[in-house]
Each structure stands twice: as structure tokens, then as C-alpha cells.
Amino acid sequence: MSDINYTTMSDEALKKYFLAHKNNPSALHAYLDRKNQQQRKVITKVGDPDFDLKIEKAIQAKLQKQKNQGEK
């Protein structure tokens, strides 16, 4: 069995590979390392008077993005 070079995989390819090989600890570590390196956008903070509105907008934006990617 040849070694897999996870660093050359796109994020989507690595995710698909990991999901197809869930018993492979190397794939799990590569996937989690990649996810932990990505910056996370802060949408809102606890106590923000517009907390619910900002969360709803973020969810809608993500759903729209997924819909648009599915249409390509």
C-alpha cells in the first residue's frame, strides 16, 4: 500500500477521502489538522442584542452558499 500525500489534496478531496476511509487514523489526523488550521469567523458574541439575527443570517448565508455550489 502506498503512502497518501494528504497535503496535496484539496480540502474537499481530503474530506471525501476521510469519509470513505473512517478507520484510517492517518486520514483522521490529516483532516482534523487541516480543519484546526483554518481560521474561524466570529459571527457574534454572547450578550449582543442582535445575537439571534446574526446567527440566522449566518445560517442563511451558509445554506445559500451550499445551494449555489450544488447548482454549479
C-alpha positions as CSV (number, residue, x, y, z in Angstrom):
1,M,0.0,0.0,0.0
2,S,1.4,3.4,-1.0
3,D,1.6,6.4,1.3
4,I,-1.1,9.0,0.7
5,N,0.1,12.6,0.5
6,Y,-2.7,14.5,2.3
7,T,-1.1,17.9,1.9
8,T,-1.6,17.8,-1.9
9,M,-5.3,17.1,-1.5
10,S,-7.8,19.9,-1.7
11,D,-10.0,20.4,1.4
12,E,-12.9,18.8,-0.3
13,A,-10.8,15.8,-1.6
14,L,-9.4,15.3,1.9
15,K,-12.9,15.4,3.4
16,K,-14.2,12.8,0.9
17,Y,-11.1,10.6,1.4
18,F,-11.5,10.7,5.2
19,L,-15.3,9.9,5.0
20,A,-14.5,7.0,2.7
21,H,-11.7,5.7,5.0
22,K,-13.0,6.4,8.5
23,N,-10.9,3.6,10.0
24,N,-7.7,5.2,8.8
25,P,-6.2,7.1,11.7
26,S,-3.8,9.0,9.4
27,A,-6.7,10.3,7.4
28,L,-8.4,11.4,10.6
29,H,-5.4,13.2,11.9
30,A,-4.8,14.9,8.5
31,Y,-8.4,16.0,8.3
32,L,-8.5,17.4,11.9
33,D,-5.2,19.1,11.5
34,R,-6.4,20.8,8.3
35,K,-9.7,21.9,10.0
36,N,-7.9,23.2,13.0
37,Q,-5.5,25.4,10.9
38,Q,-8.4,27.2,9.3
39,Q,-9.5,30.5,10.7
40,R,-13.0,30.7,12.1
41,K,-15.0,33.8,11.6
42,V,-16.7,35.2,14.7
43,I,-20.3,35.9,13.9
44,T,-21.4,37.4,17.2
45,K,-20.8,37.3,20.9
46,V,-22.9,36.4,23.9
47,G,-24.8,39.4,25.1
48,D,-25.0,41.0,21.7
49,P,-28.6,42.5,21.3
50,D,-28.7,41.2,17.7
51,F,-27.3,37.8,18.6
52,D,-30.3,35.8,17.1
53,L,-30.5,37.9,14.0
54,K,-26.8,37.5,13.3
55,I,-26.9,33.7,13.8
56,E,-29.9,33.4,11.5
57,K,-28.2,35.5,8.8
58,A,-25.0,33.3,9.1
59,I,-27.1,30.2,8.7
60,Q,-29.0,31.6,5.7
61,A,-25.7,32.6,4.1
62,K,-24.2,29.2,4.6
63,L,-27.3,27.5,3.2
64,Q,-27.3,29.8,0.2
65,K,-23.6,29.1,-0.4
66,Q,-24.3,25.4,-0.4
67,K,-27.2,25.8,-2.7
68,N,-25.1,27.8,-5.1
69,Q,-22.3,25.2,-5.1
70,G,-24.8,22.5,-5.8
71,E,-26.1,24.4,-8.9
72,K,-22.6,24.5,-10.5
